[in-house]
Amino acid sequence: MRPVGRLLVGLTLACVVGCGGCEDPGPGAESEPLPEAPPSEPEAPEPVPNVPAEEPDDGPILALDTHVDTPQRMLDEGDDPLEELPGGHLDVPRMRAGGLTGAFFSVFVNPGKFHGAARWERALALTRVIREWTEAHPAELALCTTAAEVRAAAREGKAAILMGVEGAQAFGTDDPDLVIERLRELHRLGNRYLTITWSTDNALGHASMDDHPEEGLTELGRRVVREMNALGMIVDVSHVSDRTFWDIMEVTERPVLASHSSARELAEHPRNMSDPMLRRVGENGGAVCINFYNRYIDAPYAQRRAKLEWRRRARFRAMEDDALPSWVDQGARVFAMARELDPELEPPTLATIADHIAHVVEVAGPEAACLGSDFDGVPELPLGMTDVGDLGALREVLEDRDLPVRAIFGENVLRVLEANEPQGS
């Protein structure tokens, strides 16, 4: 393996492995008071009609995943995903085995582990490690910011690497003008979506799993959404509170993306989206990319698993004392133990993922469903989905149900990406 860390001259930031998709925001997460937004606002763009991108009727199906947390392994451990990595969920060889054309690599800053200016430095470091990795391997990888670039990468046999920022805590500031300046910098560096919140509230809005889920988008959040529309940066509505979601939909002039969320009607969880929310995304021309995490897509499993962990808490705590270096691999190990302790525990399967996708198609339309696995960001996956190499098996399940695989696997995301590109670009 060629450690990607060797490519990074001058990266001196001390880094800690973070959990991009886990529910616990960690100790010390906070939401600081919001300063008043200045009177000047960016000029709103002309609305972009929801016109599907040119979709090929034949040829290979392009597959895109809108959320993977692999960059933390790259930065903190020096892992090079061009090589086959031990453990975890994703690397380029396994992407090719599963038929994944490309993915949005997440720039996630854990607000429980990084504070103040360190959050911004972390966001820049994660962005830099992705950029330098793709630049070091131009024959195999392509850093993409447009739908056309993704299609070109696929034609050339390259893995399409995109970037998205998970949570506005990455700005490391609540100063309105500095937030806008840093948003523009992240866009300039190639990031093409911003998840407004992670699991914690921030200066832009309120999250689905923090202390005030009844509250919504702030005035600064409204300003940022308008600026994102002007820049050509997708507004990502995963993780946000219901009120924040509806506020975003009042402001945005462009199609949104839920980069890694599932259907609340099938699994009651605040991270999932209700049917009215799904319909609104469909009306907006956006897309909802299904999260594969067991506890988000199967509520009975999550409840039984929680009770098991309480009853056998001594065993689970002992596992914590003997943890593996990778928290993702540790999660898989704990998952295996849970199934041994409770043989009647029934985890979700590939069919469960397909149920959520089918539900989005039914409620919001075939143009509204996509894939947002949360690979390398969650500790366990459904049976039949060990890692990205199993994506082909999911495709077969969708094909057996006569679902629009070409649209779900990639075309819907490409359409949203294209609809957010500045006109004339």
TIKOL-539145 format. One record per residue (C-alpha): residue in one letter; x, y, z. Coordinates in steps of 0.2 Angstrom, whole numbers, plus 5000, padded with zeros to 4 digits. Example, Ala and Ser with C-alpha at 12.3 -4.5 7.8 and 13.67 -1.06 7.14 Angstrom:
BEGIN
A506249785039/S506849955036/
***
This chain:
BEGIN
M500050005000/R500650174996/P500150285011/V499350445004/G500150535019/R501750535010/L501050644997/L500550785009/V501950895012/G501651025026/L500150945033/T500550975052/L498750975059/A498550845073/C497050735067/V495850625077/V494850485069/G493050555068/C491350465065/G490550545050/G488950465051/C488650405069/E487350475080/D488350535095/P489050715092/G490350685106/P490750785121/G490950975120/A489751005105/E488951175106/S488051305096/E488651475098/P487551635098/L487151695080/P487751875076/E486551975065/A486751955046/P487352115037/P486052205026/S486852155010/E486251995002/P486951894987/E485851914971/A484651774969/P484851674953/E483551644940/P482651484945/V483251324935/P481851224928/N481851044933/V482350974916/P483150804916/A484950784910/E485150694893/E485050514899/P485750384888/D484650244884/D485950114882/G487750094888/P488450064905/I487450114920/L488350254930/A488250224949/L488550374961/D488550364980/T488250534988/H489050515004/V490650415010/D491750455025/T493350375018/P494350545019/Q494550525037/R495450365035/M496550455022/L497050595033/D497150515050/E497850345045/G498750385029/D497650255019/D497750265000/P496050204994/L496750174977/E497450014985/E496349874992/L496249925011/P496049805025/G494349835033/G493149985031/H491849995017/L492650075002/D494250084991/V494450094972/P494649904969/R493049874979/M492150014970/R492549934953/A492049764960/G490349834965/G490149944949/L490250114958/T490650244945/G491050384958/A490650454975/F490550614985/F491950604998/S491350685014/V492250835022/F491650805039/V492250895055/N491750815071/P491150965082/G491450865098/K493350845094/F493751005085/H493351175090/G493551355084/A494851385071/A495351195072/R493751155063/W494151265048/E495851195047/R495151015048/A493951055033/L495451125023/A496550975027/L495150845022/T494850945006/R496750945003/V497050765006/I495650724993/R496350844980/E498150784982/W497650604981/T496750624964/E498150734957/A499350604962/H498450474952/P497750554936/A497650394926/E496550314938/L495550454947/A494650614941/L494150754953/C492450804947/T491350954950/T490050944936/A488950804928/A489950814912/E491550784921/V490850624929/R490250564913/A491950594905/A492850504919/A491750354917/R492150354898/E493950354902/G493850214915/K494250324930/A493450334947/A492450494948/I492850584965/L491750724971/M491750814987/G490350884999/V490450965016/E489450885030/G488951025042/A489251205043/Q490251185059/A491651155046/F491751345044/G492451365062/T491551535064/D489851615066/D490351775059/P489251805044/D490451885032/L491751755036/V490551615034/I490151675016/E492051695012/R492351515018/L490851445009/R491551524993/E493351454997/L492651274999/H491651294983/R493251354974/L494251204980/G492951084972/N491651054986/R489951034978/Y488751014992/L488551075010/T487450985022/I486751125032/T486951035049/W487650875055/S486850805071/T487150965081/D486451135079/N487551275072/A487451455066/L486451405050/G485051305058/H484451165069/A484750985068/S483550835069/M484550755084/D485050905094/D484150995108/H482951105098/P482251005083/E480751105083/E481751255077/G482351295060/L483451395048/T484251555055/E484451715045/L486251675042/G485651505036/R484451585023/R485851695017/V486951545015/V485651455005/R485451594993/E487351614991/M487451424988/N486151444974/A487151584966/L488751484967/G488151324960/M488251224977/I486951094981/V485951124997/D486050955007/V484550925018/S485150775027/H485250785046/V484250945047/S482650965058/D481050955050/R480751145053/T482451185045/F482051075030/W480451165027/D481251335029/I482651285016/M481251235004/E480551405005/V482151485001/T483051384988/E482851414970/R483851254965/P483551064967/V484151004984/L484950834989/A484650725004/S486450645003/H486150505016/S484350495023/S482950365022/A481050355023/R480250385040/E478650295035/L479650135035/A480750165050/E480350295063/H481850395066/P482250585066/R483650565054/N482350495041/M481150605030/S479250605031/D478150575016/P477750755015/M479650795015/L479950665001/R478550734991/R479250914993/V480950854987/G480150774972/E479250934968/N480851034970/G481750924957/G482850854970/A483350684976/V483350584992/C484850464993/I484550315005/N485650285020/F486150105022/Y486450115041/N485449975050/R484750075064/Y484050205052/I483150085040/D482449955052/A481650025068/P481149855076/Y482949795074/A483549955082/Q482449935096/R482849755100/R484749795098/A484549935110/K483749825123/L485049685120/E486449815123/W485649865140/R485349685146/R487149635141/R487949795144/A489449715153/R489849615138/F489749765127/R490749875138/A492149735138/M492149755119/E492549935122/D494049895132/D494649785118/A494249895104/L495049885086/P495950045079/S494650075066/W492950115074/V492050055058/D492849885060/Q492549885078/G490749915074/A490649765063/R491449665077/V490149715089/F488749685077/A489349505075/M489349485094/A487649555095/R486949425083/E487849285093/L487049345110/D485349355102/P485149225088/E483349295085/L484049465081/E483549495063/P484549635055/P483949725039/T484449655022/L484749715005/A482849705003/T482649835017/I483749955007/A482649914992/D481049945002/H481650125006/I482150164988/A480450094982/H479550204994/V480450354988/V480050314970/E478150284975/V477950444985/A479050564976/G479350494959/P480650394950/E481750544948/A481850574967/A482850414973/C484650384974/L486050304984/G486850385000/S487650235008/D488650325022/F490050195019/D491450215032/G490350325042/V489250195050/P489750045061/E488649915053/L487749875037/P486349765032/L486549585028/G487149565010/M488049735010/T489749705018/D490549845008/V490449934992/G490949774983/D489149714986/L488249854977/G487949744962/A486949634973/L485849774977/R485649824959/E484949644956/V483649664969/L483049834962/E483049754944/D481949614951/R480749734957/D480749824940/L481349984948/P482150114937/V483950064941/R484850184929/A483950334937/I484150274955/F486050224953/G486650384945/E485650484933/N484550574947/V486150634956/L486850694939/R485250784935/V485350874952/L487150914950/E486850984933/A485351084939/N486451174952/E487851224940/P487851404936/Q486951444919/G488251464905/S489551364914/
***
